[in-house]
Amino acid sequence: MAKKTYHNKNRDLDALFRDIETWFTEQGYQTQTNRTDGAWFLQAAKTEMWRKAVGASRAFNVLIQGQTNDFSVELSTGEWASNLAAGGIAAVLTGGATLLISGFTAGWSKKIESDLWNFIDQKVMFGEKAKSTQELVVMKTQSTLEEKLKQLKDAYEQGFIDEVAYNTKKLEMEAQMQASKQNANTEEKLIKLKGLLDAGILSQGEFEMKKAELMRESSNSELDAQISKLNAAVAAGVLTQEEYESKKAAIEKQSELAAKIKQLENARDAGIITHEEFEKKKLGLLV
């Protein structure tokens, strides 16, 4: 049995597993897989006719175990499991010496082993990185909204809602998707900024300045989303053009005020102005 352990690679193990399965499939192997928490198992074998012709009933086994930054990959040969999905990984791994034979002894398997290790090493080195918590949240949100958009389109095509209602709700959902992406992007950048501050690469003042810039960008994104909703309301006939202009101006004014107050807060937190100066300047903005 050949085994390699990888540390601090930050790899998406689901993606690595899919890549290995695709690698076998593209070379004409049939595959079967099973997954449990922290373990991915794959068997790959040529067709039954080919195996009988060469007198080999062996399958290649690939076992990945661990987490994104600390995982191992094992390669071996063993009997093709009759029902891997039902039997599970444990059934194969504990099935006795006839299931897992140490090393690759068959001549036809040696080159496959070498090529496969080269492929895995390349994927570990340059493959897809594990997704951050923020990325996973965005993916889940986007998936939910995309499903809702599909349901909305189906409702329109089946005549349950009219074109105006469809376009209105569609614009609202698209604005939500854009806002979700922007918020996650801002949070990711803030985490990186905090890391630079903790590492001493940025001073507190530099951190607060960069943070203020990010918050302004986020505020602009939220403003765009609110205006998109107003556009949808106008398209649906809920608002007149005059009402639209009035509400848009109020939203822009509120957004500008919030941005200025945030700048003052950052200046106060960075020690650029005192608490008393902050309160005085904030009061001047609110009057």
Order of alpha helices (4+ residues) and beta strands (2+ residues): beta-alpha-beta-beta-alpha-beta-beta-alpha-alpha-alpha-alpha-alpha-alpha-alpha
